[in-house]
């Protein structure tokens, strides 16, 4: 499954996921997407058949629900609470957790969402 990492998350996650052979790109790497609305991110991700990886739940979940109410589908959402630890040391664990979801759904997660579970980082969640 292909995915697009929201710009609120470190592009380093994308690098680690690519090392595991996942087809992931980051908003931060794309001049056409940096600073664009979450609505536009979901539109582009859908056009490219990419699930969106985000911690901006308060915006992406309502957008996805709106799409479903309109009879539209999206390639899926991979979500994590915004309070999730986002320190540099948590990046590998976060990438591993996202990779687990991508591996569990190699073909698609159409119109659904998955949540990143607790991370094993050795740090307390903030």
Secondary structure, 3 states (H helix, E strand, C coil): CEEEECCCCCHHHHHHHHHCCCCEEEHHHCCCCCCCCHHHHHHHHHHCCEEEEECCHHHHHHHHHHHHHCCCCCCCEEECCCCCCCCHHHHHHHHHHHHHHHHHCCCCCCCCEEECCCCCCCCCCC
